Amino acid sequence: MSFSLDHVQLVVPPGGIEQAARFYGEVVGLERIERPATLGGVGAWFRAGPQELHVSEHDGFVAAVKAHPAFKLSAADLEALGARVKAVGAEVRWDYRLPRARRFYSFDPAGNRLEFLTRD
């Protein structure tokens, strides 16, 4: 059997999708892709390499403070992203505990935990 990860779903509170879309598109730099209208509801989809990030509004929203997606990028891109995230006032917490990796944690505007890393 062969399989891979297709997408990760994150939720934001009602009314939070445009702020999330700006963060993931303009700050993180993900490409926004079309979300099928047949799905209904409110959401935004993004391409993250061969995988996708799906963000939608949810009435019972609770921020994911431990569970999180981890985005892998080059060392140069990681540094630049850390600067962009910090420039918009979001927390950038560098973590050096993972061997052969450089990473930081942050939170999207809704409070969902995110990891960004590069590996040796």
Buried (B, 14 or more C-beta within 10 A) or exposed (E): EEEEEEEBEBBBBEEBBEBBBBBBBEBBBBEBEEBEEEEEEBBBBBEBEEBBBBBBBBEEBEBBEEEBBEBBBEEEBBBEBBEBBEEEEBEBEEEEEEEEBBBBBBBBBBBBBBBBBBEE
